[in-house]
Amino acid sequence: MYRLTFIHCRKTTVMAEAVLDIKQWGNNLGVRLPAAVAREARLHVDQRVRISVAGDQVVITPVDDARLTLEQRLAAYDPKRHGGEQMATTRTLGAERW
């Protein structure tokens, strides 16, 4: 059960607040965001978020879902970090034909 409160702030901004119970979700803990809170925070289904702790508060921050271009992905590729060449061998590993 939750209690939903709307607080009217300056510049006609509305803040949605809810008091929720934390539940067990597999080996993790979880809360369900009420639609009004999600709407106010502009969150949507399947959106990636970053969860962090600031003092005694849990902070949920949306992650920018901008898709990288091929050029951006190649620029971020580090052979040392990613194990060098993808195919370090020249011998056939499966049904490939060269």
C-alpha positions in Angstrom: 0.0 0.0 0.0 1.3 3.5 -0.7 0.3 7.0 0.1 0.6 9.4 -2.9 1.1 13.1 -2.2 1.2 16.0 -4.6 3.1 19.0 -3.5 2.7 22.3 -5.5 6.0 24.1 -5.7 7.1 27.4 -7.3 6.6 27.9 -11.0 3.6 25.5 -11.0 5.9 22.5 -10.8 4.1 19.5 -9.2 6.1 17.0 -7.2 4.8 13.5 -6.8 5.7 11.5 -3.7 4.7 8.0 -2.6 5.4 6.0 0.6 6.0 2.4 -0.5 6.9 -1.0 0.9 10.0 -2.8 -0.2 9.3 -6.3 -1.4 11.4 -9.4 -2.1 12.0 -10.0 -5.8 14.0 -13.1 -6.3 17.3 -12.5 -4.5 16.8 -8.8 -4.7 14.6 -6.1 -3.2 12.2 -4.0 -5.3 9.6 -1.3 -5.3 6.9 -0.6 -7.8 6.7 3.0 -8.9 3.2 4.5 -9.0 2.1 5.8 -12.5 1.9 9.4 -11.2 5.5 9.2 -9.9 6.8 7.7 -13.1 4.9 10.2 -15.2 6.2 13.2 -13.1 9.8 11.8 -13.4 9.3 11.1 -17.1 10.1 7.4 -16.7 8.8 4.8 -19.0 8.7 1.0 -19.4 12.1 -0.6 -20.3 13.9 2.7 -19.7 17.5 2.3 -18.3 18.1 4.0 -15.0 21.1 4.4 -12.7 20.5 3.6 -9.0 22.8 5.3 -6.6 22.9 6.1 -2.9 23.5 9.7 -1.7 23.7 9.8 2.1 20.6 8.1 3.3 18.7 8.5 0.0 18.3 6.2 -3.0 18.5 8.2 -6.2 17.1 7.0 -9.5 18.5 8.8 -12.5 17.5 8.2 -16.2 20.4 7.0 -18.4 20.7 8.6 -21.8 19.6 5.9 -24.3 21.3 7.6 -27.3 22.4 4.8 -29.6 26.1 5.0 -30.7 27.0 5.2 -34.3 29.4 2.7 -35.8 32.1 5.3 -35.8 31.6 6.0 -32.0 31.7 2.3 -31.2 34.9 1.8 -33.2 36.4 4.8 -31.5 35.6 3.3 -28.1 37.1 -0.1 -29.0 40.3 -0.8 -27.0 42.1 -4.0 -28.2 43.9 -4.3 -24.8 40.6 -4.2 -22.9 38.6 -6.3 -25.3 41.2 -9.1 -25.9 42.9 -7.9 -29.1 41.8 -9.3 -32.5 38.5 -11.0 -32.7 39.8 -14.0 -34.6 43.5 -14.5 -33.6 43.7 -17.7 -35.5 43.7 -18.4 -39.2 42.6 -22.0 -39.0 38.9 -23.0 -39.6 36.9 -23.3 -36.4 33.6 -24.4 -37.9 32.0 -24.6 -41.3 33.7 -21.4 -42.6 35.1 -21.4 -46.1 37.9 -18.9 -46.9 
